[in-house]
Amino acid sequence: MRGAGGLLLLLTLVALVARAQTFGNPVIGFDEQFYLLVGNRMWDGALPYVDIFDRKPIGLFLLYAGAQAFGGDPFLAYKLLATGFVVATAFGIQRLARGFAGPVAATGAAILYILWLNLMEGEGGQSPVFYNALMLVAGAAVVRAVERRGGLFGQGALAMGAVGIALQIKYSVLPEGFAFGCILLWQGWRARVAWGRLAGMALVWVALALVPTLLAYAVYAAMGQGAAWVFANLVSVGGQAARPLADELEGLAACAGILLPLALVIGFGRPWAHVPPARRAGFRVLLMWLAVSVVAVLAYGRFGSPHYALPVTLPATLVAAPVLARWRRVGIAAFALAIFAAGQIVLGLSERAKGGAAEARAVARAATPARGCLYVYDGYPALYLLTHNCLPSKWVFPGHLNTRDEASRAAIGVDPVTEIRRILNQRPGAIVDDYPRFAFGNPATRAVLREVLARDYHLAACVATGPGRVRLVYRPGAGTVPAGCPVSVIVSGT
């Protein structure tokens, strides 16, 4: 395959094959199930932060809402949109990396980016899957500015504009955007740009980076909901409690292990030593980008899922490209095939542990209420979509009411115990819980739930969704406990 069209076709085929295993599964990730739910309810007039609480910027929810603009299966629609972003990012990786490593190695790096996402819960629509494309635009613009292959002001404006849009997908891109800005200012100083002019350029760049966020706030403020926007986007994250250090260290070790092969390729391959002299200044930008992305992930300090380290994969595959240029094509192909196989195994194991389409639909059938709203205390957020049911609360992401790190008004804007009592007082038509219980759950809300279930509900269904994992469905009134329920649940009654 030759030319841009052939490359685009190749990357599209790789992405579709690598991610095909997930297309029929509506429950591949709890976060993206929730994002899809928010996007779906936006079409019904729901307003993020006001009607449904979360901390993600509005841009992410607009993407999920946009994926459903043409109807059809919303679960497949968002995955196809995410795949499009993955292909676009990989295409950009190849275009940028070929100047440092040649076309074959650059294509290998692009393919590795696609494949590595499957190892890190990036097989669906986690936020870095979308914003990495924008950060690549920004990074490439900074490289061109440093190499003086474009005007400093114009390349800086492009970079900061892309960072600004990315910020409205997730604020975690801020450290990388700040680093890009510092590199641009350093380049202006080295080029002996007059101080007054450089200050003016910097003001424009900062404005471009802030405009999307300021616009989002202005829209909410014009609706009289500025305070809701400020709390959700800026204040509430400070109210979250830390998770146990041992759990975070375990997650960090998992992230490090997944990225280890790339780290070894870079560490032993010493790519900086193999870059053409004329391109070394630009390659140093990629090295700084990689370093900042690693520091940013570590500084964030949350490692409960591998997807927190997804931002590292973009600069890492770019930096690895010059090493691949020293490999034979068969070596690149073998490495890519190994990562592909590992990714498919990870996807299969993940579905086995969390459940797939059959299990999710079995839970949905058991949990569809005859009347009233469904309430998912712990379980798939996708159940609200699969049952086409109403939402019982503004806080419908289960973790907002059932975990210890969110167990305060400072974190979510309401006392969790007060809110769960309000939900249960509405007499939900069905309540979904999970077994075994989450080790880091909120004991106060759990106690309220246990009391109400024991008094007003019966265990109506137990659906196994993985080895040792059972989704519990409770319905109002008395009833017979079905077969297949965990003994400890039957004995305790909840």
C-alpha positions in Angstrom: 0.0 0.0 0.0 1.4 3.4 -1.0 0.6 6.9 -0.1 -1.6 8.5 2.5 -4.7 6.6 1.3 -3.0 3.2 1.6 -1.6 4.1 5.0 -5.0 5.2 6.3 -6.6 2.0 5.0 -3.9 -0.1 6.7 -4.3 1.6 10.0 -8.1 1.4 9.8 -8.0 -2.3 9.2 -5.6 -2.8 12.1 -7.8 -0.8 14.4 -11.0 -2.6 13.4 -9.4 -6.0 13.8 -7.7 -5.1 17.1 -10.9 -3.7 18.6 -13.6 -5.9 16.9 -13.8 -8.2 20.0 -15.3 -5.2 21.9 -17.9 -4.0 19.4 -20.7 -6.3 20.6 -20.0 -5.8 24.3 -22.0 -3.0 26.0 -20.1 -3.2 29.3 -16.4 -3.0 28.5 -15.8 -0.1 30.9 -17.8 1.4 33.7 -16.6 5.0 33.0 -17.6 4.9 29.3 -20.9 3.3 30.1 -21.6 6.3 32.2 -20.4 8.8 29.6 -22.7 7.2 27.1 -25.6 7.4 29.5 -24.9 11.1 30.0 -24.7 11.7 26.3 -27.9 9.8 25.7 -29.8 11.8 28.3 -28.5 15.1 26.9 -30.7 14.4 23.9 -33.6 14.3 26.3 -32.6 17.7 27.7 -30.5 16.6 30.7 -27.7 19.0 31.6 -24.4 17.6 32.8 -23.5 18.9 36.3 -27.0 20.1 36.9 -29.2 17.0 36.2 -26.4 14.4 36.2 -23.3 14.9 38.3 -19.7 14.2 37.1 -16.4 16.0 37.0 -15.4 15.4 33.3 -15.5 18.5 31.0 -18.4 19.0 28.8 -16.4 18.2 25.6 -16.3 14.5 26.5 -20.1 14.3 27.0 -20.6 16.2 23.7 -18.5 13.5 21.9 -20.7 10.8 23.4 -23.9 12.7 22.6 -22.6 13.3 19.1 -21.9 9.5 18.6 -25.7 9.0 19.0 -26.8 11.7 16.6 -27.7 9.2 13.8 -29.5 6.6 15.9 -28.8 2.9 15.9 -27.0 1.0 18.6 -25.4 3.7 20.9 -22.9 1.2 22.3 -21.5 0.4 18.8 -21.7 4.1 17.7 -19.4 5.4 20.4 -16.9 2.6 19.8 -16.8 3.4 16.1 -16.3 7.1 16.9 -13.5 6.2 19.3 -11.9 3.9 16.6 -12.0 6.9 14.2 -10.0 8.9 16.7 -7.6 6.1 17.2 -6.9 5.8 13.5 -6.5 9.6 13.2 -4.0 9.6 16.1 -2.1 6.6 14.6 -2.0 8.4 11.2 -0.6 11.5 12.8 2.0 9.4 14.7 3.3 7.9 11.4 3.4 11.4 9.7 5.4 12.9 12.6 7.7 9.9 13.3 8.7 9.2 9.7 10.9 12.3 9.8 12.9 10.7 12.7 12.8 7.1 11.7 11.7 6.5 8.1 8.3 5.4 6.8 8.4 1.7 7.8 9.5 2.2 11.4 7.0 5.1 11.7 4.2 2.8 10.5 5.3 0.3 13.0 5.1 2.9 15.8 1.6 3.9 14.6 0.4 0.3 14.7 2.0 -0.3 18.1 0.0 2.7 19.5 -3.3 1.1 18.2 -2.4 -2.2 19.8 -1.1 -0.9 23.1 -4.5 0.6 23.9 -6.0 -2.8 24.3 -3.5 -3.6 27.1 -4.5 -0.5 29.1 -8.4 -0.4 29.0 -8.2 1.9 26.0 -10.2 -0.5 23.8 -13.2 1.7 24.0 -13.8 5.4 24.6 -11.7 6.4 27.6 -11.0 10.1 27.4 -7.3 9.8 26.3 -8.5 7.8 23.2 -10.1 11.1 22.1 -7.8 13.8 23.4 -4.6 12.1 22.3 -5.4 13.1 18.7 -5.5 16.8 19.8 -2.3 16.5 21.9 -0.6 15.0 18.8 -1.6 18.1 16.8 -0.2 20.2 19.6 3.0 18.2 19.9 3.6 18.2 16.1 3.1 22.0 16.0 5.7 22.5 18.8 8.2 20.2 16.9 7.7 22.3 13.8 8.3 25.5 15.7 11.5 24.2 17.4 12.8 23.0 14.0 11.8 26.4 12.4 9.6 24.7 9.8 6.8 27.1 10.4 6.3 30.5 12.0 6.6 30.5 15.8 3.4 32.4 16.4 1.3 30.3 14.0 2.6 27.0 15.3 2.2 28.1 18.8 -1.4 29.2 18.2 -2.2 25.8 16.6 -0.6 24.0 19.5 -2.4 26.0 22.2 -5.7 25.9 20.4 -5.5 22.1 20.3 -4.5 21.9 24.0 -7.5 24.2 24.8 -9.9 21.8 23.1 -8.3 18.8 24.7 -8.7 20.4 28.1 -12.5 20.2 27.5 -12.2 16.5 27.1 -10.1 16.0 30.3 -8.2 18.5 32.4 -5.3 16.1 33.0 -3.7 17.3 29.7 -2.8 20.6 31.5 0.8 19.6 32.5 1.6 18.6 28.9 0.0 21.8 27.6 2.0 23.9 30.1 5.2 22.1 29.0 4.4 22.9 25.3 3.9 26.5 26.2 7.2 26.7 28.0 9.0 25.2 25.0 7.5 27.7 22.7 8.5 30.6 25.0 12.1 29.1 25.2 12.2 28.9 21.4 11.1 32.5 21.1 13.8 33.6 23.5 16.4 31.6 21.6 15.2 33.2 18.3 15.8 36.6 20.0 12.1 37.6 19.6 11.6 41.0 21.1 10.3 40.8 24.7 7.2 42.9 24.0 6.4 40.8 21.0 7.0 37.5 22.8 4.8 38.6 25.7 2.0 39.5 23.2 2.4 36.1 21.5 2.3 34.4 24.9 -1.0 36.2 25.8 -2.6 35.0 22.6 -1.4 31.4 23.2 -2.8 31.4 26.8 -6.0 32.9 25.6 -6.4 30.2 22.9 -5.8 27.5 25.5 -8.4 29.0 27.9 -11.1 29.9 25.5 -12.9 26.6 25.3 -13.0 26.2 29.1 -14.1 29.9 29.5 -16.8 29.4 26.8 -18.1 26.3 28.6 -18.4 28.3 31.9 -20.0 31.2 30.1 -22.7 29.0 28.6 -23.5 27.6 32.1 -23.4 31.0 33.7 -25.8 32.3 31.1 -28.2 29.6 32.1 -27.8 30.5 35.8 -25.8 27.3 36.5 -22.3 28.8 36.8 -22.0 27.6 40.4 -22.8 24.0 39.4 -20.2 24.1 36.6 -17.5 25.5 39.0 -18.2 22.9 41.6 -18.1 19.9 39.3 -15.2 21.1 37.1 -13.0 22.8 39.6 -13.9 22.3 43.3 -15.2 18.8 43.8 -12.0 17.0 42.9 -10.4 18.5 46.1 -13.1 16.7 48.2 -12.1 13.2 47.1 -10.4 11.1 49.7 -7.3 9.1 48.9 -7.5 5.4 48.3 -5.4 2.9 50.3 -1.7 3.3 49.4 -1.3 -0.4 48.9 -4.0 -0.5 46.3 -2.5 2.5 44.5 0.9 0.9 44.5 -0.5 -2.3 43.1 -2.1 -0.3 40.3 1.0 1.6 39.6 2.9 -1.7 39.4 0.4 -2.9 36.8 0.7 0.3 34.7 4.5 0.0 34.9 4.4 -3.6 33.8 2.2 -2.9 30.8 4.5 -0.1 29.6 7.7 -2.1 30.4 8.2 -3.5 26.9 8.1 0.0 25.4 10.4 1.3 28.2 12.9 -1.4 27.4 12.8 -0.7 23.7 13.5 3.0 24.4 16.0 2.4 27.2 18.2 -0.2 25.4 17.6 1.2 21.9 18.7 4.7 22.8 16.6 6.4 20.0 18.1 9.8 20.6 21.5 8.5 19.3 20.0 7.4 15.9 18.0 10.5 15.0 19.4 12.5 12.0 21.4 15.5 13.3 19.0 18.0 11.6 16.1 16.5 13.5 17.6 16.2 17.0 16.1 19.5 18.3 12.6 18.3 17.3 13.2 14.9 18.8 14.2 16.5 22.1 10.6 17.9 22.2 9.3 14.3 22.0 11.6 13.2 24.8 10.5 16.1 27.0 6.9 15.3 26.2 7.4 11.7 27.2 9.0 12.8 30.5 6.3 15.3 31.3 3.5 12.7 30.6 5.1 10.2 33.0 5.5 12.8 35.7 1.9 14.0 35.2 0.6 10.5 35.6 2.7 9.9 38.7 1.7 13.3 40.2 -2.0 12.6 39.6 -1.5 9.7 42.0 -4.5 7.5 41.0 -3.7 4.1 39.5 -6.8 2.1 40.1 -7.1 1.2 36.4 -4.4 1.0 33.7 -6.2 3.7 31.6 -4.8 6.4 33.9 -1.4 5.8 32.2 -2.8 5.9 28.6 -1.4 9.4 28.0 2.1 7.9 28.1 1.5 5.6 25.1 1.4 8.5 22.6 4.8 10.1 23.2 6.3 6.7 24.0 5.5 5.2 20.6 6.8 8.3 18.9 10.1 8.1 20.8 10.4 4.4 20.1 10.2 4.9 16.3 14.0 5.5 15.7 14.7 2.2 17.5 12.3 0.3 15.3 14.2 1.8 12.3 17.2 -0.3 13.3 15.1 -3.5 13.4 14.4 -5.7 10.4 10.9 -5.6 9.2 10.3 -9.2 10.4 11.3 -8.0 13.9 8.8 -5.1 13.8 6.1 -7.4 12.6 6.8 -10.1 15.3 6.8 -7.5 18.0 3.5 -6.0 16.7 1.9 -9.5 16.5 3.0 -10.3 20.1 1.4 -7.1 21.3 -1.7 -7.8 19.2 -2.0 -11.3 20.7 -1.5 -10.1 24.3 -4.1 -7.4 23.7 -6.7 -10.0 22.5 -6.0 -12.1 25.5 -6.4 -9.1 27.8 -9.7 -8.3 26.2 -10.9 -11.8 26.6 -9.9 -12.0 30.2 -11.5 -8.7 30.9 -14.8 -9.8 29.5 -14.6 -13.0 31.4 -14.1 -11.1 34.6 -16.6 -8.3 34.1 -19.2 -10.1 31.9 -20.1 -9.4 28.3 -23.2 -8.8 26.2 -25.0 -12.0 27.3 -24.5 -11.3 31.0 -25.3 -7.6 30.7 -28.6 -8.3 28.9 -29.4 -11.1 31.4 -29.0 -8.6 34.2 -31.1 -6.0 32.3 -33.9 -8.5 31.7 -34.0 -9.4 35.4 -33.7 -5.7 36.5 -36.3 -4.1 34.2 -38.8 -2.7 36.7 -42.6 -3.2 36.3 -43.0 0.3 37.7 -40.8 3.1 39.0 -37.1 3.7 38.3 -34.3 1.2 38.4 -31.5 2.0 40.9 -28.0 0.6 40.3 -26.3 0.9 43.7 -23.4 -1.2 42.4 -23.2 -2.6 38.9 -23.3 -1.7 35.2 -24.3 2.0 34.6 -25.3 0.7 31.1 -28.3 -0.9 32.7 -30.2 2.4 32.6 -29.8 2.3 28.8 -30.4 -1.4 28.4 -33.6 -1.2 30.3 -34.7 2.2 28.8 -35.4 3.3 32.3 -35.6 6.5 34.3 -32.8 7.9 36.5 -33.6 8.0 40.2 -31.0 10.6 41.1 -28.5 13.2 39.8 -25.8 10.9 41.2 -26.3 7.8 39.0 -22.7 6.8 38.6 -22.6 4.1 41.3 -19.2 5.1 42.6 -20.4 8.5 43.6 -22.6 7.0 46.4 -21.0 3.7 47.1 -17.3 4.4 47.6 -15.3 5.9 50.5 -13.4 8.3 48.4 -16.6 10.1 47.4 -18.2 9.9 50.9 -18.7 13.6 51.5 -20.6 16.6 50.4 -17.2 18.2 49.5 -16.7 15.5 46.9 -20.1 15.3 45.2 -22.1 18.2 46.5 -24.5 16.2 48.7 -24.3 14.0 51.7 -24.3 10.4 50.3 -26.4 9.0 53.1 -29.0 11.7 52.7 -29.1 11.1 48.9 -29.4 7.3 49.1 -32.2 7.6 51.7 -34.0 10.0 49.3 -33.6 7.5 46.4 -34.8 4.5 48.5 -37.8 6.5 49.8 -39.0 6.7 46.2 -39.3 2.8 46.3 -37.3 2.0 43.2 -38.9 -0.8 41.1 -35.6 -2.7 41.1 -32.3 -2.4 42.8 -29.0 -3.8 41.5 -26.1 -4.7 43.7 -22.8 -6.6 43.3 -21.2 -9.5 45.0 -18.6 -9.8 46.5 -18.9 -6.3 48.0 -16.4 -3.7 46.9 -13.6 -3.6 49.5 -13.4 0.2 49.4 -17.1 0.7 49.6 -18.9 3.4 51.7 -20.1 1.6 54.9 -22.6 4.3 55.7 -24.6 4.0 52.5 -24.2 0.3 52.5 -25.9 0.1 55.9 -28.8 2.2 54.7 -29.2 0.0 51.7 -29.0 -3.2 53.8 -31.7 -2.0 56.1 -34.1 -1.1 53.3 -33.5 -4.3 51.3 -34.1 -6.5 54.4 -37.4 -4.6 55.2 -38.9 -3.9 51.8 -37.3 -6.0 49.1 -36.6 -9.6 48.2 -33.7 -11.1 46.2 -35.3 -11.8 42.8 -32.3 -12.7 40.6 -28.6 -13.6 40.8 -26.7 -13.4 37.5 -23.2 -14.6 37.4 -21.0 -12.2 35.3 -17.6 -13.8 35.9 -15.8 -16.2 38.1 -16.9 -15.4 41.7 -18.8 -12.3 40.5 -22.6 -12.1 40.8 -25.0 -9.2 40.1 -27.9 -9.2 42.5 -31.3 -7.9 41.6 -33.8 -7.0 44.3 -37.5 -6.3 43.8 -40.1 -4.9 46.2 -42.1 -7.2 48.5 -41.7 -10.7 49.6 -40.5 -13.5 47.3 -38.5 -16.7 47.0 -34.7 -16.6 46.7 -33.8 -18.0 43.3 -31.3 -20.7 42.8 -27.6 -19.9 42.2 -27.3 -17.1 44.7 -24.2 -16.8 47.0 -24.8 -18.6 50.3 -23.6 -15.6 52.3 -26.1 -13.4 50.6 -29.0 -15.9 51.3 -28.0 -16.2 54.9 -27.7 -12.5 55.6 -30.6 -11.6 53.4 -28.7 -8.8 51.7 
